[in-house]
């Protein structure tokens, strides 16, 4: 395997990490796993809401 094969874009790395944490939130055996996953999921929800609001503002739409 070449060293180039190990290089992945940061966005893909973060998406993979987030998916693992979300699955742990749903299927985790310990409360710590579930809490960590729930925290990641809530933060991602906030991030998406902020992105949507920013895109609406850029288009000049009224924020609701």
PyMOL Python script that loads the backbone (N, CA, C, O; Angstrom):
from pymol import cmd

cmd.read_pdbstr("""\
ATOM      1  N   UNK A   1       0.847  -1.172   0.000  1.00  0.00           N
ATOM      2  CA  UNK A   1       0.000   0.000   0.000  1.00  0.00           C
ATOM      3  C   UNK A   1       0.895   1.238   0.000  1.00  0.00           C
ATOM      4  O   UNK A   1       1.798   1.362   0.827  1.00  0.00           O
ATOM      5  N   UNK A   2       0.639   2.135  -0.918  1.00  0.00           N
ATOM      6  CA  UNK A   2       1.403   3.375  -0.987  1.00  0.00           C
ATOM      7  C   UNK A   2       0.964   4.313   0.125  1.00  0.00           C
ATOM      8  O   UNK A   2      -0.133   4.180   0.668  1.00  0.00           O
ATOM      9  N   UNK A   3       1.826   5.259   0.458  1.00  0.00           N
ATOM     10  CA  UNK A   3       1.468   6.239   1.485  1.00  0.00           C
ATOM     11  C   UNK A   3       0.305   7.110   1.009  1.00  0.00           C
ATOM     12  O   UNK A   3      -0.448   7.629   1.833  1.00  0.00           O
ATOM     13  N   UNK A   4       0.148   7.278  -0.296  1.00  0.00           N
ATOM     14  CA  UNK A   4      -0.963   8.067  -0.834  1.00  0.00           C
ATOM     15  C   UNK A   4      -2.311   7.418  -0.533  1.00  0.00           C
ATOM     16  O   UNK A   4      -3.324   8.113  -0.443  1.00  0.00           O
ATOM     17  N   UNK A   5      -2.336   6.092  -0.375  1.00  0.00           N
ATOM     18  CA  UNK A   5      -3.580   5.389  -0.093  1.00  0.00           C
ATOM     19  C   UNK A   5      -4.100   5.696   1.312  1.00  0.00           C
ATOM     20  O   UNK A   5      -5.292   5.534   1.573  1.00  0.00           O
ATOM     21  N   UNK A   6      -3.238   6.129   2.207  1.00  0.00           N
ATOM     22  CA  UNK A   6      -3.631   6.394   3.584  1.00  0.00           C
ATOM     23  C   UNK A   6      -4.153   7.814   3.777  1.00  0.00           C
ATOM     24  O   UNK A   6      -4.703   8.128   4.832  1.00  0.00           O
ATOM     25  N   UNK A   7      -3.992   8.660   2.797  1.00  0.00           N
ATOM     26  CA  UNK A   7      -4.406  10.045   2.910  1.00  0.00           C
ATOM     27  C   UNK A   7      -5.862  10.170   2.468  1.00  0.00           C
ATOM     28  O   UNK A   7      -6.215   9.845   1.334  1.00  0.00           O
ATOM     29  N   UNK A   8      -6.697  10.647   3.389  1.00  0.00           N
ATOM     30  CA  UNK A   8      -8.102  10.874   3.057  1.00  0.00           C
ATOM     31  C   UNK A   8      -8.443  12.326   3.393  1.00  0.00           C
ATOM     32  O   UNK A   8      -7.835  12.916   4.286  1.00  0.00           O
ATOM     33  N   UNK A   9      -9.403  12.894   2.690  1.00  0.00           N
ATOM     34  CA  UNK A   9      -9.803  14.267   3.000  1.00  0.00           C
ATOM     35  C   UNK A   9     -10.352  14.375   4.426  1.00  0.00           C
ATOM     36  O   UNK A   9     -10.984  13.448   4.933  1.00  0.00           O
ATOM     37  N   UNK A  10     -10.100  15.507   5.051  1.00  0.00           N
ATOM     38  CA  UNK A  10     -10.534  15.723   6.430  1.00  0.00           C
ATOM     39  C   UNK A  10     -12.039  15.578   6.574  1.00  0.00           C
ATOM     40  O   UNK A  10     -12.507  15.028   7.571  1.00  0.00           O
ATOM     41  N   UNK A  11     -12.812  16.059   5.600  1.00  0.00           N
ATOM     42  CA  UNK A  11     -14.272  15.983   5.702  1.00  0.00           C
ATOM     43  C   UNK A  11     -14.760  14.530   5.755  1.00  0.00           C
ATOM     44  O   UNK A  11     -15.733  14.225   6.445  1.00  0.00           O
ATOM     45  N   UNK A  12     -14.090  13.649   5.035  1.00  0.00           N
ATOM     46  CA  UNK A  12     -14.467  12.229   5.059  1.00  0.00           C
ATOM     47  C   UNK A  12     -14.090  11.614   6.401  1.00  0.00           C
ATOM     48  O   UNK A  12     -14.839  10.807   6.952  1.00  0.00           O
ATOM     49  N   UNK A  13     -12.929  11.996   6.924  1.00  0.00           N
ATOM     50  CA  UNK A  13     -12.500  11.511   8.228  1.00  0.00           C
ATOM     51  C   UNK A  13     -13.512  11.909   9.302  1.00  0.00           C
ATOM     52  O   UNK A  13     -13.907  11.084  10.126  1.00  0.00           O
ATOM     53  N   UNK A  14     -13.926  13.170   9.288  1.00  0.00           N
ATOM     54  CA  UNK A  14     -14.877  13.665  10.285  1.00  0.00           C
ATOM     55  C   UNK A  14     -16.226  12.970  10.131  1.00  0.00           C
ATOM     56  O   UNK A  14     -16.849  12.609  11.129  1.00  0.00           O
ATOM     57  N   UNK A  15     -16.684  12.777   8.899  1.00  0.00           N
ATOM     58  CA  UNK A  15     -17.961  12.094   8.673  1.00  0.00           C
ATOM     59  C   UNK A  15     -17.928  10.672   9.224  1.00  0.00           C
ATOM     60  O   UNK A  15     -18.894  10.218   9.838  1.00  0.00           O
ATOM     61  N   UNK A  16     -16.835   9.982   9.009  1.00  0.00           N
ATOM     62  CA  UNK A  16     -16.694   8.616   9.507  1.00  0.00           C
ATOM     63  C   UNK A  16     -16.704   8.598  11.028  1.00  0.00           C
ATOM     64  O   UNK A  16     -17.369   7.758  11.637  1.00  0.00           O
ATOM     65  N   UNK A  17     -15.977   9.511  11.639  1.00  0.00           N
ATOM     66  CA  UNK A  17     -15.926   9.608  13.101  1.00  0.00           C
ATOM     67  C   UNK A  17     -17.316   9.905  13.661  1.00  0.00           C
ATOM     68  O   UNK A  17     -17.737   9.301  14.648  1.00  0.00           O
ATOM     69  N   UNK A  18     -18.025  10.839  13.025  1.00  0.00           N
ATOM     70  CA  UNK A  18     -19.358  11.219  13.475  1.00  0.00           C
ATOM     71  C   UNK A  18     -20.314  10.026  13.378  1.00  0.00           C
ATOM     72  O   UNK A  18     -21.094   9.778  14.298  1.00  0.00           O
ATOM     73  N   UNK A  19     -20.254   9.295  12.273  1.00  0.00           N
ATOM     74  CA  UNK A  19     -21.119   8.113  12.123  1.00  0.00           C
ATOM     75  C   UNK A  19     -20.872   7.094  13.227  1.00  0.00           C
ATOM     76  O   UNK A  19     -21.817   6.534  13.783  1.00  0.00           O
ATOM     77  N   UNK A  20     -19.610   6.854  13.541  1.00  0.00           N
ATOM     78  CA  UNK A  20     -19.275   5.895  14.605  1.00  0.00           C
ATOM     79  C   UNK A  20     -19.853   6.344  15.940  1.00  0.00           C
ATOM     80  O   UNK A  20     -20.384   5.535  16.700  1.00  0.00           O
ATOM     81  N   UNK A  21     -19.746   7.633  16.219  1.00  0.00           N
ATOM     82  CA  UNK A  21     -20.254   8.156  17.489  1.00  0.00           C
ATOM     83  C   UNK A  21     -21.782   8.108  17.538  1.00  0.00           C
ATOM     84  O   UNK A  21     -22.357   7.828  18.590  1.00  0.00           O
ATOM     85  N   UNK A  22     -22.435   8.377  16.424  1.00  0.00           N
ATOM     86  CA  UNK A  22     -23.901   8.330  16.383  1.00  0.00           C
ATOM     87  C   UNK A  22     -24.380   6.895  16.580  1.00  0.00           C
ATOM     88  O   UNK A  22     -25.346   6.649  17.303  1.00  0.00           O
ATOM     89  N   UNK A  23     -23.702   5.957  15.938  1.00  0.00           N
ATOM     90  CA  UNK A  23     -24.058   4.547  16.147  1.00  0.00           C
ATOM     91  C   UNK A  23     -23.844   4.144  17.598  1.00  0.00           C
ATOM     92  O   UNK A  23     -24.643   3.395  18.161  1.00  0.00           O
ATOM     93  N   UNK A  24     -22.782   4.632  18.199  1.00  0.00           N
ATOM     94  CA  UNK A  24     -22.517   4.329  19.601  1.00  0.00           C
ATOM     95  C   UNK A  24     -23.617   4.905  20.482  1.00  0.00           C
ATOM     96  O   UNK A  24     -23.987   4.303  21.490  1.00  0.00           O
ATOM     97  N   UNK A  25     -24.144   6.072  20.107  1.00  0.00           N
ATOM     98  CA  UNK A  25     -25.226   6.673  20.880  1.00  0.00           C
ATOM     99  C   UNK A  25     -26.468   5.796  20.846  1.00  0.00           C
ATOM    100  O   UNK A  25     -27.191   5.702  21.838  1.00  0.00           O
ATOM    101  N   UNK A  26     -26.715   5.165  19.731  1.00  0.00           N
ATOM    102  CA  UNK A  26     -27.908   4.340  19.590  1.00  0.00           C
ATOM    103  C   UNK A  26     -27.709   2.929  20.119  1.00  0.00           C
ATOM    104  O   UNK A  26     -28.641   2.322  20.647  1.00  0.00           O
ATOM    105  N   UNK A  27     -26.491   2.403  19.979  1.00  0.00           N
ATOM    106  CA  UNK A  27     -26.274   1.000  20.291  1.00  0.00           C
ATOM    107  C   UNK A  27     -25.224   0.776  21.378  1.00  0.00           C
ATOM    108  O   UNK A  27     -24.856  -0.365  21.656  1.00  0.00           O
ATOM    109  N   UNK A  28     -24.748   1.842  21.985  1.00  0.00           N
ATOM    110  CA  UNK A  28     -23.680   1.727  22.973  1.00  0.00           C
ATOM    111  C   UNK A  28     -24.082   0.917  24.189  1.00  0.00           C
ATOM    112  O   UNK A  28     -25.248   0.885  24.581  1.00  0.00           O
ATOM    113  N   UNK A  29     -23.108   0.273  24.766  1.00  0.00           N
ATOM    114  CA  UNK A  29     -23.359  -0.560  25.933  1.00  0.00           C
ATOM    115  C   UNK A  29     -23.231   0.237  27.231  1.00  0.00           C
ATOM    116  O   UNK A  29     -23.806  -0.132  28.255  1.00  0.00           O
ATOM    117  N   UNK A  30     -22.480   1.322  27.177  1.00  0.00           N
ATOM    118  CA  UNK A  30     -22.289   2.118  28.387  1.00  0.00           C
ATOM    119  C   UNK A  30     -22.946   3.484  28.235  1.00  0.00           C
ATOM    120  O   UNK A  30     -23.171   3.966  27.125  1.00  0.00           O
ATOM    121  N   UNK A  31     -23.246   4.090  29.367  1.00  0.00           N
ATOM    122  CA  UNK A  31     -23.834   5.430  29.334  1.00  0.00           C
ATOM    123  C   UNK A  31     -22.862   6.436  28.737  1.00  0.00           C
ATOM    124  O   UNK A  31     -23.286   7.376  28.064  1.00  0.00           O
ATOM    125  N   UNK A  32     -21.569   6.255  28.972  1.00  0.00           N
ATOM    126  CA  UNK A  32     -20.556   7.170  28.426  1.00  0.00           C
ATOM    127  C   UNK A  32     -20.613   7.171  26.900  1.00  0.00           C
ATOM    128  O   UNK A  32     -20.596   8.234  26.279  1.00  0.00           O
ATOM    129  N   UNK A  33     -20.682   5.989  26.295  1.00  0.00           N
ATOM    130  CA  UNK A  33     -20.788   5.893  24.833  1.00  0.00           C
ATOM    131  C   UNK A  33     -22.044   6.590  24.333  1.00  0.00           C
ATOM    132  O   UNK A  33     -22.010   7.325  23.346  1.00  0.00           O
ATOM    133  N   UNK A  34     -23.145   6.352  25.019  1.00  0.00           N
ATOM    134  CA  UNK A  34     -24.415   6.947  24.608  1.00  0.00           C
ATOM    135  C   UNK A  34     -24.390   8.462  24.756  1.00  0.00           C
ATOM    136  O   UNK A  34     -24.888   9.176  23.886  1.00  0.00           O
ATOM    137  N   UNK A  35     -23.820   8.956  25.841  1.00  0.00           N
ATOM    138  CA  UNK A  35     -23.744  10.403  26.063  1.00  0.00           C
ATOM    139  C   UNK A  35     -22.842  11.075  25.035  1.00  0.00           C
ATOM    140  O   UNK A  35     -23.183  12.134  24.509  1.00  0.00           O
ATOM    141  N   UNK A  36     -21.696  10.468  24.746  1.00  0.00           N
ATOM    142  CA  UNK A  36     -20.779  11.027  23.739  1.00  0.00           C
ATOM    143  C   UNK A  36     -21.453  11.088  22.376  1.00  0.00           C
ATOM    144  O   UNK A  36     -21.357  12.094  21.673  1.00  0.00           O
ATOM    145  N   UNK A  37     -22.124  10.025  22.011  1.00  0.00           N
ATOM    146  CA  UNK A  37     -22.812   9.986  20.722  1.00  0.00           C
ATOM    147  C   UNK A  37     -23.938  11.007  20.648  1.00  0.00           C
ATOM    148  O   UNK A  37     -24.121  11.662  19.622  1.00  0.00           O
ATOM    149  N   UNK A  38     -24.691  11.143  21.735  1.00  0.00           N
ATOM    150  CA  UNK A  38     -25.778  12.119  21.759  1.00  0.00           C
ATOM    151  C   UNK A  38     -25.221  13.537  21.655  1.00  0.00           C
ATOM    152  O   UNK A  38     -25.812  14.388  20.990  1.00  0.00           O
ATOM    153  N   UNK A  39     -24.100  13.792  22.301  1.00  0.00           N
ATOM    154  CA  UNK A  39     -23.471  15.114  22.223  1.00  0.00           C
ATOM    155  C   UNK A  39     -23.043  15.421  20.793  1.00  0.00           C
ATOM    156  O   UNK A  39     -23.274  16.525  20.300  1.00  0.00           O
ATOM    157  N   UNK A  40     -22.421  14.451  20.124  1.00  0.00           N
ATOM    158  CA  UNK A  40     -21.997  14.622  18.733  1.00  0.00           C
ATOM    159  C   UNK A  40     -23.218  14.881  17.849  1.00  0.00           C
ATOM    160  O   UNK A  40     -23.193  15.769  16.997  1.00  0.00           O
ATOM    161  N   UNK A  41     -24.272  14.114  18.052  1.00  0.00           N
ATOM    162  CA  UNK A  41     -25.479  14.266  17.243  1.00  0.00           C
ATOM    163  C   UNK A  41     -26.111  15.644  17.443  1.00  0.00           C
ATOM    164  O   UNK A  41     -26.528  16.277  16.474  1.00  0.00           O
ATOM    165  N   UNK A  42     -26.186  16.109  18.682  1.00  0.00           N
ATOM    166  CA  UNK A  42     -26.755  17.433  18.947  1.00  0.00           C
ATOM    167  C   UNK A  42     -25.916  18.543  18.333  1.00  0.00           C
ATOM    168  O   UNK A  42     -26.458  19.506  17.790  1.00  0.00           O
ATOM    169  N   UNK A  43     -24.602  18.413  18.417  1.00  0.00           N
ATOM    170  CA  UNK A  43     -23.728  19.424  17.817  1.00  0.00           C
ATOM    171  C   UNK A  43     -23.854  19.437  16.295  1.00  0.00           C
ATOM    172  O   UNK A  43     -23.814  20.500  15.676  1.00  0.00           O
ATOM    173  N   UNK A  44     -24.006  18.272  15.701  1.00  0.00           N
ATOM    174  CA  UNK A  44     -24.171  18.204  14.249  1.00  0.00           C
ATOM    175  C   UNK A  44     -25.501  18.844  13.841  1.00  0.00           C
ATOM    176  O   UNK A  44     -25.581  19.529  12.821  1.00  0.00           O
ATOM    177  N   UNK A  45     -26.538  18.615  14.642  1.00  0.00           N
ATOM    178  CA  UNK A  45     -27.843  19.236  14.388  1.00  0.00           C
ATOM    179  C   UNK A  45     -27.720  20.759  14.412  1.00  0.00           C
ATOM    180  O   UNK A  45     -28.271  21.441  13.548  1.00  0.00           O
ATOM    181  N   UNK A  46     -27.003  21.289  15.392  1.00  0.00           N
ATOM    182  CA  UNK A  46     -26.784  22.739  15.473  1.00  0.00           C
ATOM    183  C   UNK A  46     -26.006  23.247  14.265  1.00  0.00           C
ATOM    184  O   UNK A  46     -26.321  24.299  13.707  1.00  0.00           O
ATOM    185  N   UNK A  47     -24.994  22.493  13.870  1.00  0.00           N
ATOM    186  CA  UNK A  47     -24.168  22.881  12.725  1.00  0.00           C
ATOM    187  C   UNK A  47     -25.017  22.963  11.453  1.00  0.00           C
ATOM    188  O   UNK A  47     -24.882  23.910  10.679  1.00  0.00           O
ATOM    189  N   UNK A  48     -25.882  21.982  11.238  1.00  0.00           N
ATOM    190  CA  UNK A  48     -26.746  21.989  10.060  1.00  0.00           C
ATOM    191  C   UNK A  48     -27.729  23.156  10.094  1.00  0.00           C
ATOM    192  O   UNK A  48     -27.984  23.784   9.067  1.00  0.00           O
ATOM    193  N   UNK A  49     -28.282  23.449  11.270  1.00  0.00           N
ATOM    194  CA  UNK A  49     -29.223  24.563  11.396  1.00  0.00           C
ATOM    195  C   UNK A  49     -28.521  25.892  11.100  1.00  0.00           C
ATOM    196  O   UNK A  49     -29.085  26.758  10.430  1.00  0.00           O
ATOM    197  N   UNK A  50     -27.295  26.049  11.598  1.00  0.00           N
ATOM    198  CA  UNK A  50     -26.543  27.277  11.332  1.00  0.00           C
ATOM    199  C   UNK A  50     -26.209  27.410   9.852  1.00  0.00           C
ATOM    200  O   UNK A  50     -26.265  28.505   9.292  1.00  0.00           O
ATOM    201  N   UNK A  51     -25.865  26.303   9.228  1.00  0.00           N
ATOM    202  CA  UNK A  51     -25.549  26.327   7.805  1.00  0.00           C
ATOM    203  C   UNK A  51     -26.777  26.719   6.991  1.00  0.00           C
ATOM    204  O   UNK A  51     -26.679  27.519   6.060  1.00  0.00           O
ATOM    205  N   UNK A  52     -27.930  26.158   7.339  1.00  0.00           N
ATOM    206  CA  UNK A  52     -29.166  26.485   6.636  1.00  0.00           C
ATOM    207  C   UNK A  52     -29.512  27.963   6.810  1.00  0.00           C
ATOM    208  O   UNK A  52     -29.906  28.626   5.851  1.00  0.00           O
ATOM    209  N   UNK A  53     -29.366  28.476   8.021  1.00  0.00           N
ATOM    210  CA  UNK A  53     -29.654  29.891   8.275  1.00  0.00           C
ATOM    211  C   UNK A  53     -28.706  30.790   7.493  1.00  0.00           C
ATOM    212  O   UNK A  53     -29.126  31.810   6.945  1.00  0.00           O
ATOM    213  N   UNK A  54     -27.444  30.424   7.439  1.00  0.00           N
ATOM    214  CA  UNK A  54     -26.451  31.198   6.696  1.00  0.00           C
ATOM    215  C   UNK A  54     -26.773  31.210   5.205  1.00  0.00           C
ATOM    216  O   UNK A  54     -26.667  32.249   4.553  1.00  0.00           O
ATOM    217  N   UNK A  55     -27.169  30.050   4.662  1.00  0.00           N
ATOM    218  CA  UNK A  55     -27.509  29.972   3.246  1.00  0.00           C
ATOM    219  C   UNK A  55     -28.757  30.794   2.935  1.00  0.00           C
ATOM    220  O   UNK A  55     -28.830  31.442   1.891  1.00  0.00           O
ATOM    221  N   UNK A  56     -29.738  30.770   3.835  1.00  0.00           N
ATOM    222  CA  UNK A  56     -30.933  31.586   3.639  1.00  0.00           C
ATOM    223  C   UNK A  56     -30.583  33.058   3.644  1.00  0.00           C
ATOM    224  O   UNK A  56     -31.088  33.825   2.824  1.00  0.00           O
ATOM    225  N   UNK A  57     -29.711  33.460   4.574  1.00  0.00           N
ATOM    226  CA  UNK A  57     -29.312  34.865   4.670  1.00  0.00           C
ATOM    227  C   UNK A  57     -28.572  35.300   3.404  1.00  0.00           C
ATOM    228  O   UNK A  57     -28.754  36.422   2.930  1.00  0.00           O
ATOM    229  N   UNK A  58     -27.752  34.424   2.866  1.00  0.00           N
ATOM    230  CA  UNK A  58     -27.026  34.735   1.633  1.00  0.00           C
ATOM    231  C   UNK A  58     -27.970  34.907   0.450  1.00  0.00           C
ATOM    232  O   UNK A  58     -27.709  35.697  -0.457  1.00  0.00           O
ATOM    233  N   UNK A  59     -29.078  34.154   0.469  1.00  0.00           N
ATOM    234  CA  UNK A  59     -30.056  34.275  -0.612  1.00  0.00           C
ATOM    235  C   UNK A  59     -31.013  35.436  -0.372  1.00  0.00           C
ATOM    236  O   UNK A  59     -31.813  35.774  -1.244  1.00  0.00           O
ATOM    237  N   UNK A  60     -30.934  36.037   0.794  1.00  0.00           N
ATOM    238  CA  UNK A  60     -31.792  37.170   1.101  1.00  0.00           C
ATOM    239  C   UNK A  60     -33.166  36.784   1.581  1.00  0.00           C
ATOM    240  O   UNK A  60     -34.075  37.614   1.597  1.00  0.00           O
ATOM    241  N   UNK A  61     -33.331  35.536   1.972  1.00  0.00           N
ATOM    242  CA  UNK A  61     -34.635  35.089   2.473  1.00  0.00           C
ATOM    243  C   UNK A  61     -34.776  35.509   3.931  1.00  0.00           C
ATOM    244  O   UNK A  61     -33.785  35.659   4.646  1.00  0.00           O
ATOM    245  N   UNK A  62     -36.003  35.693   4.355  1.00  0.00           N
ATOM    246  CA  UNK A  62     -36.278  36.047   5.741  1.00  0.00           C
ATOM    247  C   UNK A  62     -36.006  34.836   6.637  1.00  0.00           C
ATOM    248  O   UNK A  62     -36.393  33.712   6.317  1.00  0.00           O
ATOM    249  N   UNK A  63     -35.342  35.083   7.751  1.00  0.00           N
ATOM    250  CA  UNK A  63     -35.088  34.006   8.713  1.00  0.00           C
ATOM    251  C   UNK A  63     -36.323  33.824   9.565  1.00  0.00           C
ATOM    252  O   UNK A  63     -36.922  34.798  10.021  1.00  0.00           O
ATOM    253  N   UNK A  64     -36.706  32.568   9.780  1.00  0.00           N
ATOM    254  CA  UNK A  64     -37.891  32.320  10.610  1.00  0.00           C
ATOM    255  C   UNK A  64     -37.519  31.597  11.870  1.00  0.00           C
ATOM    256  O   UNK A  64     -38.386  31.303  12.692  1.00  0.00           O
TER     257      UNK A  64
END
""", "prot")
cmd.dss("prot")
cmd.show_as("cartoon", "prot")
cmd.util.cbc("prot")
cmd.orient("prot")
